[in-house]
Amino acid sequence: MPVSEVSSPLLLQTIRWIETRSLDTAHRTMQNFGHVFRYAIASITFPEQIGALFRTIEGYKGKFITQSLGLGPLVFVRSGELRYADGSEINLAAGEWSIPSDK
C-alpha cells in the first residue's frame, strides 16, 4: 500500500489492536510509523523534483558544515562517510573518491 493511501483511522485501528497485546510494542510501533512518515514526506517521489532539490541545496547559505552535507546527494554516500571523509581518499585529478571498506 502506498504511503499516500494510509489514513489516520487505519493507523489508529492498527495501534489499538497492538495495544491489546502489548503497550510497549504499540509505543515502538508508533515511533516506527513516525520514522516512516517523516522519511516519506522528505523523500522525492517525482524525478522532476530532483532539480529543485539541488537548486535549494546550492542556494543554502547556512553554516559551513551544513552546506558541506549538501554534497551527499551529489556523491550518493551516507552522511557518516561524507563527514569522516579523509583527503587521502579523494583523487581530484581522476575524479575519484575511494572509501576504504573498513570504514
VOVEX-947926 format. One record per atom (N, C-alpha, C, O): atom name; x, y, z. Coordinates in nm, 3 decimals, m for minus. Layout:
N
  a       X       Y       Z
 CA       X       Y       Z
...
% end
This chain:
103
  a       X       Y       Z
  N   0.085  m0.117   0.000
 CA   0.000   0.000   0.000
  C   0.090   0.123   0.000
  O   0.177   0.135   0.086
  N   0.070   0.215  m0.093
 CA   0.149   0.339  m0.095
  C   0.123   0.423   0.031
  O   0.012   0.425   0.084
  N   0.227   0.490   0.077
 CA   0.215   0.573   0.197
  C   0.103   0.676   0.180
  O   0.035   0.709   0.277
  N   0.086   0.726   0.061
 CA  m0.017   0.828   0.038
  C  m0.159   0.777   0.062
  O  m0.251   0.856   0.079
  N  m0.177   0.646   0.064
 CA  m0.309   0.588   0.085
  C  m0.335   0.549   0.231
  O  m0.446   0.508   0.265
  N  m0.235   0.562   0.316
 CA  m0.251   0.528   0.457
  C  m0.322   0.643   0.527
  O  m0.282   0.759   0.514
  N  m0.427   0.611   0.600
 CA  m0.506   0.714   0.667
  C  m0.484   0.708   0.818
  O  m0.441   0.606   0.872
  N  m0.514   0.818   0.885
 CA  m0.505   0.822   1.031
  C  m0.593   0.717   1.097
  O  m0.547   0.649   1.189
  N  m0.719   0.701   1.053
 CA  m0.802   0.597   1.115
  C  m0.742   0.457   1.102
  O  m0.755   0.376   1.194
  N  m0.679   0.428   0.990
 CA  m0.616   0.297   0.971
  C  m0.501   0.279   1.069
  O  m0.487   0.173   1.129
  N  m0.418   0.381   1.085
 CA  m0.307   0.374   1.181
  C  m0.359   0.356   1.322
  O  m0.308   0.274   1.398
  N  m0.460   0.433   1.358
 CA  m0.517   0.424   1.492
  C  m0.575   0.285   1.518
  O  m0.556   0.229   1.626
  N  m0.645   0.231   1.421
 CA  m0.702   0.097   1.434
  C  m0.591  m0.006   1.456
  O  m0.604  m0.096   1.538
  N  m0.483   0.009   1.383
 CA  m0.370  m0.084   1.394
  C  m0.305  m0.073   1.532
  O  m0.275  m0.175   1.595
  N  m0.283   0.049   1.578
 CA  m0.221   0.070   1.709
  C  m0.311   0.016   1.820
  O  m0.263  m0.047   1.913
  N  m0.440   0.040   1.810
 CA  m0.535  m0.010   1.911
  C  m0.529  m0.163   1.919
  O  m0.533  m0.220   2.028
  N  m0.520  m0.228   1.803
 CA  m0.511  m0.374   1.800
  C  m0.383  m0.421   1.869
  O  m0.385  m0.517   1.946
  N  m0.271  m0.352   1.841
 CA  m0.143  m0.389   1.903
  C  m0.147  m0.362   2.053
  O  m0.090  m0.439   2.131
  N  m0.213  m0.253   2.095
 CA  m0.224  m0.220   2.238
  C  m0.289  m0.331   2.319
  O  m0.254  m0.351   2.436
  N  m0.381  m0.403   2.259
 CA  m0.448  m0.511   2.332
  C  m0.351  m0.624   2.365
  O  m0.379  m0.706   2.452
  N  m0.239  m0.628   2.299
 CA  m0.140  m0.732   2.321
  C  m0.019  m0.683   2.400
  O   0.033  m0.754   2.486
  N   0.025  m0.560   2.370
 CA   0.144  m0.508   2.438
  C   0.152  m0.356   2.422
  O   0.158  m0.305   2.310
  N   0.152  m0.286   2.535
 CA   0.164  m0.139   2.529
  C   0.301  m0.098   2.478
  O   0.314  m0.002   2.402
  N   0.404  m0.171   2.521
 CA   0.539  m0.138   2.478
  C   0.553  m0.153   2.326
  O   0.611  m0.066   2.260
  N   0.501  m0.261   2.272
 CA   0.507  m0.282   2.127
  C   0.427  m0.175   2.053
  O   0.470  m0.128   1.948
  N   0.313  m0.136   2.108
 CA   0.232  m0.030   2.046
  C   0.310   0.101   2.043
  O   0.309   0.173   1.943
  N   0.379   0.131   2.153
 CA   0.458   0.255   2.159
  C   0.570   0.252   2.055
  O   0.591   0.350   1.983
  N   0.641   0.140   2.047
 CA   0.750   0.129   1.949
  C   0.697   0.133   1.806
  O   0.761   0.189   1.717
  N   0.580   0.075   1.786
 CA   0.520   0.079   1.652
  C   0.486   0.222   1.613
  O   0.507   0.262   1.499
  N   0.433   0.300   1.707
 CA   0.403   0.441   1.679
  C   0.530   0.517   1.642
  O   0.530   0.599   1.550
  N   0.638   0.489   1.714
 CA   0.766   0.554   1.681
  C   0.809   0.516   1.539
  O   0.853   0.602   1.462
  N   0.795   0.389   1.505
 CA   0.833   0.344   1.371
  C   0.745   0.408   1.264
  O   0.794   0.447   1.158
  N   0.614   0.419   1.292
 CA   0.525   0.489   1.199
  C   0.576   0.632   1.176
  O   0.580   0.679   1.062
  N   0.615   0.699   1.284
 CA   0.666   0.835   1.273
  C   0.788   0.844   1.184
  O   0.800   0.933   1.100
  N   0.880   0.749   1.202
 CA   1.001   0.747   1.119
  C   0.966   0.727   0.972
  O   1.019   0.796   0.884
  N   0.878   0.632   0.946
 CA   0.840   0.602   0.808
  C   0.777   0.723   0.742
  O   0.811   0.757   0.629
  N   0.684   0.789   0.813
 CA   0.614   0.901   0.752
  C   0.703   1.024   0.737
  O   0.688   1.099   0.641
  N   0.795   1.046   0.832
 CA   0.888   1.158   0.815
  C   0.977   1.133   0.694
  O   1.004   1.225   0.617
  N   1.022   1.008   0.677
 CA   1.105   0.974   0.562
  C   1.025   0.990   0.432
  O   1.075   1.044   0.334
  N   0.901   0.942   0.434
 CA   0.818   0.950   0.313
  C   0.791   1.094   0.273
  O   0.791   1.127   0.154
  N   0.770   1.180   0.370
 CA   0.744   1.320   0.341
  C   0.869   1.386   0.284
  O   0.861   1.469   0.194
  N   0.985   1.347   0.337
 CA   1.110   1.408   0.293
  C   1.162   1.350   0.162
  O   1.246   1.411   0.096
  N   1.113   1.235   0.123
 CA   1.165   1.171   0.003
  C   1.112   1.238  m0.123
  O   1.009   1.305  m0.123
  N   1.186   1.219  m0.228
 CA   1.146   1.273  m0.357
  C   1.074   1.161  m0.432
  O   1.130   1.055  m0.455
  N   0.950   1.187  m0.469
 CA   0.873   1.083  m0.536
  C   0.858   1.109  m0.685
  O   0.811   1.022  m0.759
  N   0.897   1.227  m0.731
 CA   0.886   1.259  m0.872
  C   1.022   1.305  m0.923
  O   1.082   1.394  m0.863
  N   1.072   1.248  m1.032
 CA   1.204   1.283  m1.084
  C   1.222   1.432  m1.109
  O   1.333   1.484  m1.094
  N   1.116   1.502  m1.148
 CA   1.131   1.645  m1.177
  C   1.160   1.727  m1.052
  O   1.196   1.844  m1.063
  N   1.145   1.668  m0.934
 CA   1.174   1.740  m0.810
  C   1.323   1.742  m0.777
  O   1.367   1.822  m0.695
  N   1.400   1.655  m0.839
 CA   1.542   1.646  m0.808
  C   1.614   1.776  m0.840
  O   1.697   1.822  m0.761
  N   1.585   1.835  m0.954
 CA   1.649   1.962  m0.991
  C   1.620   2.071  m0.889
  O   1.710   2.146  m0.852
  N   1.496   2.079  m0.844
 CA   1.459   2.180  m0.743
  C   1.534   2.155  m0.613
  O   1.578   2.249  m0.548
  N   1.549   2.028  m0.575
 CA   1.624   1.995  m0.454
  C   1.768   2.042  m0.466
  O   1.821   2.105  m0.374
  N   1.834   2.011  m0.578
 CA   1.973   2.052  m0.597
  C   1.987   2.204  m0.597
  O   2.084   2.257  m0.542
  N   1.893   2.275  m0.657
 CA   1.899   2.422  m0.658
  C   1.883   2.477  m0.516
  O   1.948   2.574  m0.480
  N   1.797   2.415  m0.437
 CA   1.777   2.459  m0.299
  C   1.903   2.435  m0.217
  O   1.945   2.522  m0.141
  N   1.963   2.318  m0.234
 CA   2.087   2.287  m0.162
  C   2.197   2.385  m0.202
  O   2.270   2.436  m0.116
  N   2.210   2.411  m0.331
 CA   2.314   2.501  m0.381
  C   2.294   2.644  m0.328
  O   2.391   2.715  m0.303
  N   2.170   2.686  m0.313
 CA   2.141   2.821  m0.267
  C   2.144   2.838  m0.116
  O   2.131   2.951  m0.068
  N   2.160   2.730  m0.041
 CA   2.158   2.739   0.105
  C   2.281   2.814   0.156
  O   2.393   2.786   0.114
  N   2.260   2.908   0.245
 CA   2.370   2.992   0.294
  C   2.393   2.977   0.444
  O   2.432   3.073   0.510
  N   2.368   2.859   0.499
 CA   2.384   2.835   0.643
  C   2.528   2.809   0.681
  O   2.621   2.852   0.613
  N   2.545   2.738   0.791
 CA   2.679   2.707   0.842
  C   2.754   2.617   0.744
  O   2.693   2.543   0.667
  N   2.886   2.626   0.748
 CA   2.970   2.552   0.654
  C   2.943   2.402   0.661
  O   2.930   2.336   0.557
  N   2.933   2.346   0.783
 CA   2.914   2.202   0.796
  C   2.782   2.160   0.731
  O   2.774   2.054   0.669
  N   2.680   2.242   0.746
 CA   2.551   2.210   0.686
  C   2.561   2.219   0.535
  O   2.505   2.136   0.463
  N   2.631   2.320   0.486
 CA   2.650   2.332   0.341
  C   2.726   2.213   0.285
  O   2.695   2.164   0.176
  N   2.826   2.167   0.359
 CA   2.906   2.056   0.309
  C   2.824   1.927   0.300
  O   2.852   1.843   0.215
  N   2.722   1.912   0.384
 CA   2.637   1.794   0.376
  C   2.552   1.795   0.250
  O   2.495   1.693   0.212
  N   2.543   1.910   0.185
 CA   2.474   1.918   0.057
  C   2.545   1.839  m0.053
  O   2.488   1.816  m0.160
  N   2.668   1.798  m0.027
 CA   2.740   1.714  m0.123
  C   2.683   1.573  m0.128
  O   2.697   1.504  m0.229
  N   2.618   1.530  m0.021
 CA   2.564   1.394  m0.013
  C   2.486   1.350  m0.134
  O   2.518   1.246  m0.192
  N   2.385   1.426  m0.175
 CA   2.307   1.382  m0.291
  C   2.387   1.385  m0.422
  O   2.348   1.320  m0.520
  N   2.496   1.458  m0.424
 CA   2.576   1.465  m0.546
  C   2.671   1.347  m0.559
  O   2.704   1.305  m0.670
  N   2.715   1.293  m0.445
 CA   2.810   1.182  m0.448
  C   2.748   1.051  m0.400
  O   2.813   0.947  m0.405
  N   2.623   1.055  m0.355
 CA   2.548   0.937  m0.314
  C   2.620   0.852  m0.211
  O   2.642   0.733  m0.232
  N   2.657   0.914  m0.100
 CA   2.716   0.840   0.011
  C   2.636   0.869   0.138
  O   2.559   0.965   0.144
  N   2.656   0.787   0.237
 CA   2.591   0.809   0.367
  C   2.654   0.931   0.432
  O   2.769   0.966   0.406
  N   2.576   0.996   0.519
 CA   2.626   1.119   0.582
  C   2.751   1.093   0.664
  O   2.840   1.179   0.668
  N   2.761   0.978   0.730
 CA   2.881   0.946   0.808
  C   3.004   0.933   0.721
  O   3.113   0.977   0.759
  N   2.989   0.874   0.604
 CA   3.102   0.862   0.511
  C   3.147   0.999   0.465
  O   3.266   1.024   0.449
  N   3.051   1.087   0.443
 CA   3.084   1.223   0.400
  C   3.152   1.302   0.512
  O   3.251   1.370   0.489
  N   3.098   1.292   0.633
 CA   3.155   1.366   0.747
  C   3.295   1.320   0.780
  O   3.380   1.401   0.818
  N   3.322   1.190   0.765
 CA   3.452   1.138   0.805
  C   3.543   1.111   0.685
  O   3.639   1.034   0.695
  N   3.513   1.174   0.574
 CA   3.599   1.158   0.456
  C   3.739   1.212   0.487
  O   3.755   1.313   0.555
  N   3.837   1.145   0.435
 CA   3.975   1.185   0.453
  C   4.028   1.230   0.317
  O   3.999   1.168   0.215
  N   4.104   1.337   0.317
 CA   4.157   1.392   0.193
  C   4.237   1.291   0.112
  O   4.242   1.299  m0.011
  N   4.299   1.195   0.181
 CA   4.380   1.095   0.110
  C   4.294   0.998   0.028
  O   4.346   0.927  m0.058
  N   4.163   0.994   0.056
 CA   4.073   0.905  m0.018
  C   4.028   0.966  m0.151
  O   3.972   0.897  m0.236
  N   4.053   1.096  m0.167
 CA   4.000   1.168  m0.283
  C   4.111   1.198  m0.383
  O   4.214   1.255  m0.348
  N   4.087   1.160  m0.507
 CA   4.181   1.186  m0.615
  C   4.110   1.283  m0.711
  O   4.032   1.240  m0.796
  N   4.137   1.412  m0.697
 CA   4.070   1.512  m0.779
  C   4.105   1.500  m0.926
  O   4.021   1.522  m1.013
  N   4.230   1.467  m0.955
 CA   4.273   1.456  m1.095
  C   4.195   1.347  m1.168
  O   4.160   1.363  m1.285
  N   4.169   1.236  m1.099
 CA   4.096   1.125  m1.161
  C   3.945   1.137  m1.140
  O   3.867   1.063  m1.200
  N   3.904   1.232  m1.053
 CA   3.763   1.246  m1.023
  C   3.708   1.127  m0.946
  O   3.594   1.086  m0.968
  N   3.790   1.072  m0.853
 CA   3.751   0.952  m0.780
  C   3.760   0.972  m0.630
  O   3.845   1.046  m0.580
  N   3.671   0.906  m0.560
 CA   3.674   0.902  m0.414
  C   3.666   0.755  m0.376
  O   3.562   0.691  m0.396
  N   3.774   0.702  m0.322
 CA   3.780   0.561  m0.284
  C   3.762   0.552  m0.134
  O   3.849   0.593  m0.057
  N   3.649   0.497  m0.092
 CA   3.619   0.482   0.051
  C   3.665   0.343   0.094
  O   3.619   0.243   0.039
  N   3.756   0.336   0.192
 CA   3.805   0.205   0.238
  C   3.690   0.120   0.292
  O   3.598   0.173   0.355
  N   3.695  m0.008   0.269
 CA   3.588  m0.099   0.313
  C   3.580  m0.112   0.463
  O   3.475  m0.148   0.516
  N   3.690  m0.082   0.535
 CA   3.689  m0.095   0.680
  C   3.631   0.028   0.751
  O   3.629   0.033   0.874
  N   3.584   0.125   0.677
 CA   3.526   0.246   0.736
  C   3.386   0.224   0.778
  O   3.322   0.316   0.830
% end
